[in-house]
Amino acid sequence: MALAATACSSGSPEAEKTAPSASADQPRELPPALTKQQALAEIDRYSAVNNKANSDNNRDLLDTVEDGPAYAMSVSEYKESEGLAQSERKAYEPWAYDTQNAQLYIPRLAPGQPRWFAAALSGTKGKAPSRLAVFAEQPQHKRWEMVSVADLYGTDLPKVALDADGYATAVAANDNKDLAAGADLLRSGILDNFATGGQNSGKKTFTESKASSQQVKVHDETVTQYGSQGTSTFAGATNRYRDAYALKTSDGGALVFFSHTHTQTDAVARSGLQLNPGKDDRAWLHDIPRRSIQYTFVCNDAATVPAKAAPSTLLAYTCARTDASGPPVDSASLPRV
Protein backbone atom coordinates (compact mmCIF):
# COMPACT_ATOMS: atom_id res chain seq x y z
CA MET A 1 0.00 0.00 0.00
CA ALA A 2 1.24 3.49 -0.77
CA LEU A 3 0.55 6.90 0.69
CA ALA A 4 0.18 10.24 -1.10
CA ALA A 5 2.22 13.20 0.11
CA THR A 6 0.63 16.65 0.47
CA ALA A 7 1.89 20.11 1.32
CA CYS A 8 0.41 23.12 3.08
CA SER A 9 -1.12 26.00 1.19
CA SER A 10 -3.15 29.13 1.83
CA GLY A 11 -5.99 30.84 0.01
CA SER A 12 -6.48 34.44 -1.08
CA PRO A 13 -9.79 35.74 0.31
CA GLU A 14 -11.01 39.03 -1.06
CA ALA A 15 -10.75 42.06 1.23
CA GLU A 16 -12.57 45.36 1.26
CA LYS A 17 -10.89 48.75 1.26
CA THR A 18 -11.31 50.86 4.39
CA ALA A 19 -10.94 54.58 4.92
CA PRO A 20 -7.66 56.09 6.16
CA SER A 21 -7.31 56.09 9.92
CA ALA A 22 -6.79 59.00 12.25
CA SER A 23 -3.75 61.22 11.96
CA ALA A 24 -0.43 59.99 13.25
CA ASP A 25 1.63 61.92 15.79
CA GLN A 26 4.58 62.30 13.43
CA PRO A 27 7.17 65.08 13.10
CA ARG A 28 6.20 66.72 9.82
CA GLU A 29 9.76 67.68 8.99
CA LEU A 30 10.74 64.06 8.32
CA PRO A 31 10.42 63.25 4.63
CA PRO A 32 8.43 60.24 3.45
CA ALA A 33 10.31 57.25 2.07
CA LEU A 34 8.97 58.33 -1.34
CA THR A 35 5.95 60.20 -2.63
CA LYS A 36 2.62 58.53 -3.31
CA GLN A 37 3.10 59.04 -7.04
CA GLN A 38 6.53 57.43 -6.89
CA ALA A 39 5.16 54.48 -4.90
CA LEU A 40 2.41 53.87 -7.45
CA ALA A 41 4.99 54.04 -10.25
CA GLU A 42 7.12 51.44 -8.47
CA ILE A 43 4.12 49.13 -8.12
CA ASP A 44 3.36 49.52 -11.83
CA ARG A 45 7.02 48.82 -12.64
CA TYR A 46 6.89 45.70 -10.49
CA SER A 47 3.83 44.38 -12.33
CA ALA A 48 5.37 44.96 -15.77
CA VAL A 49 8.75 43.39 -14.99
CA ASN A 50 7.19 40.55 -13.01
CA ASN A 51 5.01 39.60 -15.99
CA LYS A 52 7.98 39.62 -18.33
CA ALA A 53 10.06 37.50 -15.94
CA ASN A 54 7.26 35.03 -15.27
CA SER A 55 6.62 34.47 -18.96
CA ASP A 56 9.83 32.45 -19.26
CA ASN A 57 10.94 31.90 -15.62
CA ASN A 58 13.66 34.54 -15.93
CA ARG A 59 15.26 34.49 -12.48
CA ASP A 60 17.75 37.26 -13.23
CA LEU A 61 15.05 39.62 -14.41
CA LEU A 62 12.80 38.77 -11.47
CA ASP A 63 15.73 39.58 -9.18
CA THR A 64 15.45 43.21 -10.29
CA VAL A 65 11.97 43.60 -8.75
CA GLU A 66 11.92 41.04 -5.91
CA ASP A 67 14.18 40.24 -2.97
CA GLY A 68 14.15 38.30 0.28
CA PRO A 69 11.30 35.87 0.97
CA ALA A 70 9.20 37.17 -1.93
CA TYR A 71 11.95 36.22 -4.40
CA ALA A 72 12.55 32.84 -2.72
CA MET A 73 8.87 31.99 -2.98
CA SER A 74 8.60 33.04 -6.63
CA VAL A 75 11.70 31.07 -7.63
CA SER A 76 10.21 27.99 -5.95
CA GLU A 77 7.18 28.36 -8.22
CA TYR A 78 9.51 28.50 -11.21
CA LYS A 79 11.22 25.30 -10.09
CA GLU A 80 7.91 23.53 -9.52
CA SER A 81 6.70 24.39 -13.02
CA GLU A 82 10.00 23.28 -14.57
CA GLY A 83 9.53 19.85 -12.99
CA LEU A 84 6.29 19.33 -14.90
CA ALA A 85 6.04 17.83 -18.36
CA GLN A 86 5.40 20.42 -21.05
CA SER A 87 1.83 19.13 -21.44
CA GLU A 88 1.22 19.60 -17.71
CA ARG A 89 2.27 23.25 -17.58
CA LYS A 90 -0.34 25.97 -17.65
CA ALA A 91 0.17 28.93 -19.95
CA TYR A 92 1.15 32.04 -18.02
CA GLU A 93 -1.54 34.71 -17.90
CA PRO A 94 -0.25 38.26 -17.34
CA TRP A 95 -1.81 40.30 -14.56
CA ALA A 96 -1.10 43.52 -12.68
CA TYR A 97 -1.76 45.17 -9.36
CA ASP A 98 -4.52 47.77 -9.61
CA THR A 99 -2.74 50.96 -8.55
CA GLN A 100 -5.95 52.99 -8.83
CA ASN A 101 -7.38 50.96 -5.97
CA ALA A 102 -4.20 50.63 -3.89
CA GLN A 103 -4.04 51.70 -0.24
CA LEU A 104 -0.55 53.08 0.43
CA TYR A 105 1.23 53.07 3.79
CA ILE A 106 4.35 55.20 3.28
CA PRO A 107 6.32 56.00 6.44
CA ARG A 108 8.20 59.20 7.16
CA LEU A 109 11.81 58.22 7.87
CA ALA A 110 14.84 59.88 9.38
CA PRO A 111 17.95 60.35 7.25
CA GLY A 112 19.96 57.12 7.10
CA GLN A 113 17.01 54.82 7.88
CA PRO A 114 16.36 52.08 5.31
CA ARG A 115 13.57 53.21 3.01
CA TRP A 116 10.48 51.06 2.56
CA PHE A 117 6.72 51.27 2.18
CA ALA A 118 3.73 48.96 2.39
CA ALA A 119 0.55 48.70 0.36
CA ALA A 120 -2.76 46.88 0.34
CA LEU A 121 -3.19 45.66 -3.24
CA SER A 122 -5.56 43.84 -5.54
CA GLY A 123 -4.45 41.79 -8.51
CA THR A 124 -7.82 42.32 -10.19
CA LYS A 125 -8.85 45.71 -11.54
CA GLY A 126 -11.74 47.24 -9.62
CA LYS A 127 -11.63 44.70 -6.79
CA ALA A 128 -10.87 45.53 -3.15
CA PRO A 129 -7.30 44.87 -1.94
CA SER A 130 -6.64 41.24 -1.04
CA ARG A 131 -2.89 41.31 -0.31
CA LEU A 132 -0.48 43.21 1.92
CA ALA A 133 2.91 43.90 0.34
CA VAL A 134 6.17 45.50 1.42
CA PHE A 135 8.61 47.18 -0.97
CA ALA A 136 12.14 48.11 0.12
CA GLU A 137 14.75 50.24 -1.56
CA GLN A 138 17.95 48.49 -2.62
CA PRO A 139 20.45 51.39 -2.50
CA GLN A 140 23.26 49.39 -4.11
CA HIS A 141 21.09 48.88 -7.21
CA LYS A 142 19.21 52.20 -6.94
CA ARG A 143 15.83 50.50 -7.25
CA TRP A 144 12.82 49.35 -5.23
CA GLU A 145 11.94 45.66 -4.88
CA MET A 146 9.06 43.73 -3.36
CA VAL A 147 10.32 41.83 -0.32
CA SER A 148 7.07 40.47 1.09
CA VAL A 149 3.50 39.82 0.01
CA ALA A 150 0.81 38.00 2.00
CA ASP A 151 -2.82 37.09 1.31
CA LEU A 152 -5.38 38.87 3.47
CA TYR A 153 -7.96 36.80 5.32
CA GLY A 154 -11.14 38.73 6.02
CA THR A 155 -12.52 42.01 4.76
CA ASP A 156 -10.96 44.65 7.03
CA LEU A 157 -7.78 46.49 6.18
CA PRO A 158 -5.49 47.51 9.04
CA LYS A 159 -6.14 50.98 10.48
CA VAL A 160 -2.70 52.49 9.93
CA ALA A 161 -2.31 55.95 11.47
CA LEU A 162 -1.82 58.58 8.77
CA ASP A 163 -0.90 62.23 9.15
CA ALA A 164 -2.63 65.15 7.43
CA ASP A 165 -0.66 64.45 4.25
CA GLY A 166 -1.50 60.74 4.29
CA TYR A 167 1.89 59.45 5.43
CA ALA A 168 2.52 56.83 8.14
CA THR A 169 4.85 56.42 11.11
CA ALA A 170 7.45 53.64 11.18
CA VAL A 171 8.07 52.02 14.58
CA ALA A 172 10.45 49.31 15.80
CA ALA A 173 9.19 45.81 14.96
CA ASN A 174 11.20 44.21 17.80
CA ASP A 175 12.27 45.32 21.28
CA ASN A 176 9.53 47.95 21.33
CA LYS A 177 8.33 48.60 24.89
CA ASP A 178 5.23 50.32 23.50
CA LEU A 179 3.95 47.13 21.87
CA ALA A 180 2.51 43.97 23.40
CA ALA A 181 4.59 41.76 21.08
CA GLY A 182 7.43 42.03 18.60
CA ALA A 183 8.05 40.21 15.34
CA ASP A 184 10.05 37.45 17.04
CA LEU A 185 7.22 36.61 19.44
CA LEU A 186 4.67 36.72 16.63
CA ARG A 187 6.84 34.36 14.61
CA SER A 188 6.97 31.88 17.50
CA GLY A 189 3.19 31.99 17.83
CA ILE A 190 2.72 31.18 14.16
CA LEU A 191 5.17 28.29 14.34
CA ASP A 192 3.08 26.94 17.23
CA ASN A 193 -0.10 27.28 15.14
CA PHE A 194 1.44 24.90 12.62
CA ALA A 195 3.23 22.62 15.10
CA THR A 196 0.46 22.11 17.69
CA GLY A 197 -2.61 23.80 16.25
CA GLY A 198 -1.90 26.79 18.49
CA GLN A 199 -2.22 24.89 21.75
CA ASN A 200 0.80 26.53 23.38
CA SER A 201 2.15 29.96 22.44
CA GLY A 202 -0.16 30.30 19.44
CA LYS A 203 -3.34 30.81 21.43
CA LYS A 204 -1.53 33.10 23.86
CA THR A 205 -0.02 35.26 21.13
CA PHE A 206 -3.00 35.55 18.78
CA THR A 207 -6.67 36.22 19.20
CA GLU A 208 -9.01 34.24 16.96
CA SER A 209 -8.97 35.40 13.33
CA LYS A 210 -9.54 33.89 9.90
CA ALA A 211 -5.81 33.77 9.21
CA SER A 212 -4.95 32.07 12.52
CA SER A 213 -7.85 29.66 12.07
CA GLN A 214 -6.56 28.74 8.61
CA GLN A 215 -3.12 27.87 10.01
CA VAL A 216 -4.73 25.72 12.72
CA LYS A 217 -6.87 24.06 10.05
CA VAL A 218 -3.76 23.26 7.99
CA HIS A 219 -2.25 21.63 11.10
CA ASP A 220 -5.38 19.66 12.00
CA GLU A 221 -5.98 18.31 8.49
CA THR A 222 -2.34 17.56 7.72
CA VAL A 223 -1.35 15.68 10.88
CA THR A 224 -4.27 13.25 10.41
CA GLN A 225 -4.06 12.80 6.64
CA TYR A 226 -2.49 9.33 6.69
CA GLY A 227 -4.43 7.85 9.59
CA SER A 228 -2.60 4.84 11.05
CA GLN A 229 -0.38 4.44 7.97
CA GLY A 230 1.84 7.47 8.43
CA THR A 231 2.61 10.65 10.30
CA SER A 232 2.93 14.35 9.48
CA THR A 233 4.60 16.83 11.81
CA PHE A 234 5.42 20.54 11.60
CA ALA A 235 8.43 22.29 13.11
CA GLY A 236 10.22 25.61 12.92
CA ALA A 237 13.26 25.82 10.66
CA THR A 238 16.24 28.11 10.18
CA ASN A 239 14.86 31.42 8.96
CA ARG A 240 17.10 33.37 6.58
CA TYR A 241 14.64 36.25 6.38
CA ARG A 242 14.78 38.12 9.69
CA ASP A 243 13.86 41.59 8.43
CA ALA A 244 10.64 42.95 9.93
CA TYR A 245 8.73 46.17 9.31
CA ALA A 246 6.15 47.96 11.47
CA LEU A 247 3.80 50.93 11.16
CA LYS A 248 1.92 52.72 13.92
CA THR A 249 -1.84 52.05 13.95
CA SER A 250 -4.57 54.48 14.99
CA ASP A 251 -5.05 52.72 18.35
CA GLY A 252 -1.40 53.18 19.32
CA GLY A 253 -0.38 49.65 18.35
CA ALA A 254 1.34 48.56 15.15
CA LEU A 255 0.95 46.66 11.92
CA VAL A 256 3.92 44.29 11.76
CA PHE A 257 5.24 42.54 8.64
CA PHE A 258 7.59 39.57 9.08
CA SER A 259 8.48 36.16 7.65
CA HIS A 260 8.96 32.66 9.01
CA THR A 261 10.20 29.27 7.82
CA HIS A 262 8.79 25.90 8.84
CA THR A 263 9.03 22.27 7.81
CA GLN A 264 6.45 19.55 7.31
CA THR A 265 7.79 16.01 7.66
CA ASP A 266 5.71 13.09 6.36
CA ALA A 267 6.76 9.52 7.16
CA VAL A 268 5.35 6.04 6.72
CA ALA A 269 4.34 4.20 9.88
CA ARG A 270 5.99 0.88 9.00
CA SER A 271 7.98 -0.94 6.36
CA GLY A 272 6.06 -2.00 3.29
CA LEU A 273 4.54 1.47 2.84
CA GLN A 274 5.85 4.33 0.75
CA LEU A 275 5.15 7.97 -0.02
CA ASN A 276 4.59 8.56 -3.73
CA PRO A 277 5.49 12.17 -4.65
CA GLY A 278 2.97 14.02 -6.77
CA LYS A 279 3.76 15.87 -9.97
CA ASP A 280 4.09 19.19 -8.12
CA ASP A 281 6.96 17.65 -6.12
CA ARG A 282 8.73 16.26 -9.18
CA ALA A 283 11.32 19.03 -9.43
CA TRP A 284 12.64 18.07 -6.00
CA LEU A 285 11.75 14.36 -5.60
CA HIS A 286 11.83 13.12 -9.24
CA ASP A 287 8.88 10.70 -8.88
CA ILE A 288 10.97 8.44 -6.62
CA PRO A 289 9.00 6.78 -3.77
CA ARG A 290 10.23 7.78 -0.30
CA ARG A 291 10.11 6.49 3.25
CA SER A 292 9.80 10.05 4.47
CA ILE A 293 9.68 13.52 2.94
CA GLN A 294 10.58 16.82 4.57
CA TYR A 295 9.11 19.90 2.93
CA THR A 296 10.43 23.39 3.68
CA PHE A 297 8.08 26.37 3.51
CA VAL A 298 8.96 30.06 3.45
CA CYS A 299 6.05 32.25 4.53
CA ASN A 300 5.17 35.94 4.77
CA ASP A 301 2.96 37.16 7.61
CA ALA A 302 1.28 40.38 8.77
CA ALA A 303 -0.37 41.04 12.12
CA THR A 304 -1.72 43.94 14.15
CA VAL A 305 -0.25 44.26 17.64
CA PRO A 306 -1.92 46.24 20.45
CA ALA A 307 -0.08 48.71 22.63
CA LYS A 308 -1.39 47.09 25.81
CA ALA A 309 -0.79 43.54 26.99
CA ALA A 310 -3.31 41.65 24.87
CA PRO A 311 -3.26 39.10 22.04
CA SER A 312 -2.35 40.21 18.52
CA THR A 313 -4.42 39.60 15.40
CA LEU A 314 -2.98 37.72 12.42
CA LEU A 315 -4.36 39.38 9.28
CA ALA A 316 -2.47 37.80 6.42
CA TYR A 317 -0.07 35.03 5.49
CA THR A 318 1.15 33.15 2.44
CA CYS A 319 3.42 30.10 2.25
CA ALA A 320 5.39 28.50 -0.57
CA ARG A 321 7.26 25.21 -0.61
CA THR A 322 10.90 25.99 -1.34
CA ASP A 323 12.47 22.54 -0.85
CA ALA A 324 11.61 18.85 -0.46
CA SER A 325 13.83 15.85 0.23
CA GLY A 326 13.78 12.41 1.79
CA PRO A 327 15.30 8.91 1.68
CA PRO A 328 14.08 6.63 -1.11
CA VAL A 329 12.39 3.34 -0.24
CA ASP A 330 14.72 0.34 0.07
CA SER A 331 13.00 -1.68 -2.64
CA ALA A 332 11.56 -0.70 -5.99
CA SER A 333 9.08 -3.58 -5.78
CA LEU A 334 6.71 -1.91 -3.32
CA PRO A 335 3.28 -1.09 -4.74
CA ARG A 336 2.70 2.48 -5.99
CA VAL A 337 -0.46 4.48 -6.39
C-alpha positions in Angstrom: 0.0 0.0 0.0 1.2 3.5 -0.8 0.6 6.9 0.7 0.2 10.2 -1.1 2.2 13.2 0.1 0.6 16.7 0.5 1.9 20.1 1.3 0.4 23.1 3.1 -1.1 26.0 1.2 -3.1 29.1 1.8 -6.0 30.8 0.0 -6.5 34.4 -1.1 -9.8 35.7 0.3 -11.0 39.0 -1.1 -10.7 42.1 1.2 -12.6 45.4 1.3 -10.9 48.8 1.3 -11.3 50.9 4.4 -10.9 54.6 4.9 -7.7 56.1 6.2 -7.3 56.1 9.9 -6.8 59.0 12.3 -3.7 61.2 12.0 -0.4 60.0 13.2 1.6 61.9 15.8 4.6 62.3 13.4 7.2 65.1 13.1 6.2 66.7 9.8 9.8 67.7 9.0 10.7 64.1 8.3 10.4 63.3 4.6 8.4 60.2 3.4 10.3 57.2 2.1 9.0 58.3 -1.3 6.0 60.2 -2.6 2.6 58.5 -3.3 3.1 59.0 -7.0 6.5 57.4 -6.9 5.2 54.5 -4.9 2.4 53.9 -7.4 5.0 54.0 -10.2 7.1 51.4 -8.5 4.1 49.1 -8.1 3.4 49.5 -11.8 7.0 48.8 -12.6 6.9 45.7 -10.5 3.8 44.4 -12.3 5.4 45.0 -15.8 8.7 43.4 -15.0 7.2 40.5 -13.0 5.0 39.6 -16.0 8.0 39.6 -18.3 10.1 37.5 -15.9 7.3 35.0 -15.3 6.6 34.5 -19.0 9.8 32.5 -19.3 10.9 31.9 -15.6 13.7 34.5 -15.9 15.3 34.5 -12.5 17.8 37.3 -13.2 15.0 39.6 -14.4 12.8 38.8 -11.5 15.7 39.6 -9.2 15.4 43.2 -10.3 12.0 43.6 -8.7 11.9 41.0 -5.9 14.2 40.2 -3.0 14.2 38.3 0.3 11.3 35.9 1.0 9.2 37.2 -1.9 11.9 36.2 -4.4 12.6 32.8 -2.7 8.9 32.0 -3.0 8.6 33.0 -6.6 11.7 31.1 -7.6 10.2 28.0 -6.0 7.2 28.4 -8.2 9.5 28.5 -11.2 11.2 25.3 -10.1 7.9 23.5 -9.5 6.7 24.4 -13.0 10.0 23.3 -14.6 9.5 19.8 -13.0 6.3 19.3 -14.9 6.0 17.8 -18.4 5.4 20.4 -21.0 1.8 19.1 -21.4 1.2 19.6 -17.7 2.3 23.2 -17.6 -0.3 26.0 -17.6 0.2 28.9 -20.0 1.1 32.0 -18.0 -1.5 34.7 -17.9 -0.3 38.3 -17.3 -1.8 40.3 -14.6 -1.1 43.5 -12.7 -1.8 45.2 -9.4 -4.5 47.8 -9.6 -2.7 51.0 -8.5 -5.9 53.0 -8.8 -7.4 51.0 -6.0 -4.2 50.6 -3.9 -4.0 51.7 -0.2 -0.6 53.1 0.4 1.2 53.1 3.8 4.3 55.2 3.3 6.3 56.0 6.4 8.2 59.2 7.2 11.8 58.2 7.9 14.8 59.9 9.4 18.0 60.3 7.2 20.0 57.1 7.1 17.0 54.8 7.9 16.4 52.1 5.3 13.6 53.2 3.0 10.5 51.1 2.6 6.7 51.3 2.2 3.7 49.0 2.4 0.5 48.7 0.4 -2.8 46.9 0.3 -3.2 45.7 -3.2 -5.6 43.8 -5.5 -4.4 41.8 -8.5 -7.8 42.3 -10.2 -8.9 45.7 -11.5 -11.7 47.2 -9.6 -11.6 44.7 -6.8 -10.9 45.5 -3.2 -7.3 44.9 -1.9 -6.6 41.2 -1.0 -2.9 41.3 -0.3 -0.5 43.2 1.9 2.9 43.9 0.3 6.2 45.5 1.4 8.6 47.2 -1.0 12.1 48.1 0.1 14.8 50.2 -1.6 18.0 48.5 -2.6 20.4 51.4 -2.5 23.3 49.4 -4.1 21.1 48.9 -7.2 19.2 52.2 -6.9 15.8 50.5 -7.2 12.8 49.4 -5.2 11.9 45.7 -4.9 9.1 43.7 -3.4 10.3 41.8 -0.3 7.1 40.5 1.1 3.5 39.8 0.0 0.8 38.0 2.0 -2.8 37.1 1.3 -5.4 38.9 3.5 -8.0 36.8 5.3 -11.1 38.7 6.0 -12.5 42.0 4.8 -11.0 44.6 7.0 -7.8 46.5 6.2 -5.5 47.5 9.0 -6.1 51.0 10.5 -2.7 52.5 9.9 -2.3 55.9 11.5 -1.8 58.6 8.8 -0.9 62.2 9.2 -2.6 65.1 7.4 -0.7 64.4 4.2 -1.5 60.7 4.3 1.9 59.4 5.4 2.5 56.8 8.1 4.9 56.4 11.1 7.4 53.6 11.2 8.1 52.0 14.6 10.4 49.3 15.8 9.2 45.8 15.0 11.2 44.2 17.8 12.3 45.3 21.3 9.5 47.9 21.3 8.3 48.6 24.9 5.2 50.3 23.5 3.9 47.1 21.9 2.5 44.0 23.4 4.6 41.8 21.1 7.4 42.0 18.6 8.0 40.2 15.3 10.0 37.4 17.0 7.2 36.6 19.4 4.7 36.7 16.6 6.8 34.4 14.6 7.0 31.9 17.5 3.2 32.0 17.8 2.7 31.2 14.2 5.2 28.3 14.3 3.1 26.9 17.2 -0.1 27.3 15.1 1.4 24.9 12.6 3.2 22.6 15.1 0.5 22.1 17.7 -2.6 23.8 16.3 -1.9 26.8 18.5 -2.2 24.9 21.8 0.8 26.5 23.4 2.1 30.0 22.4 -0.2 30.3 19.4 -3.3 30.8 21.4 -1.5 33.1 23.9 0.0 35.3 21.1 -3.0 35.6 18.8 -6.7 36.2 19.2 -9.0 34.2 17.0 -9.0 35.4 13.3 -9.5 33.9 9.9 -5.8 33.8 9.2 -5.0 32.1 12.5 -7.8 29.7 12.1 -6.6 28.7 8.6 -3.1 27.9 10.0 -4.7 25.7 12.7 -6.9 24.1 10.0 -3.8 23.3 8.0 -2.2 21.6 11.1 -5.4 19.7 12.0 -6.0 18.3 8.5 -2.3 17.6 7.7 -1.4 15.7 10.9 -4.3 13.3 10.4 -4.1 12.8 6.6 -2.5 9.3 6.7 -4.4 7.8 9.6 -2.6 4.8 11.1 -0.4 4.4 8.0 1.8 7.5 8.4 2.6 10.7 10.3 2.9 14.3 9.5 4.6 16.8 11.8 5.4 20.5 11.6 8.4 22.3 13.1 10.2 25.6 12.9 13.3 25.8 10.7 16.2 28.1 10.2 14.9 31.4 9.0 17.1 33.4 6.6 14.6 36.2 6.4 14.8 38.1 9.7 13.9 41.6 8.4 10.6 42.9 9.9 8.7 46.2 9.3 6.2 48.0 11.5 3.8 50.9 11.2 1.9 52.7 13.9 -1.8 52.1 14.0 -4.6 54.5 15.0 -5.1 52.7 18.3 -1.4 53.2 19.3 -0.4 49.7 18.3 1.3 48.6 15.2 0.9 46.7 11.9 3.9 44.3 11.8 5.2 42.5 8.6 7.6 39.6 9.1 8.5 36.2 7.7 9.0 32.7 9.0 10.2 29.3 7.8 8.8 25.9 8.8 9.0 22.3 7.8 6.5 19.6 7.3 7.8 16.0 7.7 5.7 13.1 6.4 6.8 9.5 7.2 5.4 6.0 6.7 4.3 4.2 9.9 6.0 0.9 9.0 8.0 -0.9 6.4 6.1 -2.0 3.3 4.5 1.5 2.8 5.9 4.3 0.8 5.2 8.0 0.0 4.6 8.6 -3.7 5.5 12.2 -4.7 3.0 14.0 -6.8 3.8 15.9 -10.0 4.1 19.2 -8.1 7.0 17.7 -6.1 8.7 16.3 -9.2 11.3 19.0 -9.4 12.6 18.1 -6.0 11.8 14.4 -5.6 11.8 13.1 -9.2 8.9 10.7 -8.9 11.0 8.4 -6.6 9.0 6.8 -3.8 10.2 7.8 -0.3 10.1 6.5 3.3 9.8 10.1 4.5 9.7 13.5 2.9 10.6 16.8 4.6 9.1 19.9 2.9 10.4 23.4 3.7 8.1 26.4 3.5 9.0 30.1 3.4 6.0 32.3 4.5 5.2 35.9 4.8 3.0 37.2 7.6 1.3 40.4 8.8 -0.4 41.0 12.1 -1.7 43.9 14.1 -0.2 44.3 17.6 -1.9 46.2 20.5 -0.1 48.7 22.6 -1.4 47.1 25.8 -0.8 43.5 27.0 -3.3 41.6 24.9 -3.3 39.1 22.0 -2.3 40.2 18.5 -4.4 39.6 15.4 -3.0 37.7 12.4 -4.4 39.4 9.3 -2.5 37.8 6.4 -0.1 35.0 5.5 1.2 33.2 2.4 3.4 30.1 2.3 5.4 28.5 -0.6 7.3 25.2 -0.6 10.9 26.0 -1.3 12.5 22.5 -0.9 11.6 18.8 -0.5 13.8 15.8 0.2 13.8 12.4 1.8 15.3 8.9 1.7 14.1 6.6 -1.1 12.4 3.3 -0.2 14.7 0.3 0.1 13.0 -1.7 -2.6 11.6 -0.7 -6.0 9.1 -3.6 -5.8 6.7 -1.9 -3.3 3.3 -1.1 -4.7 2.7 2.5 -6.0 -0.5 4.5 -6.4 
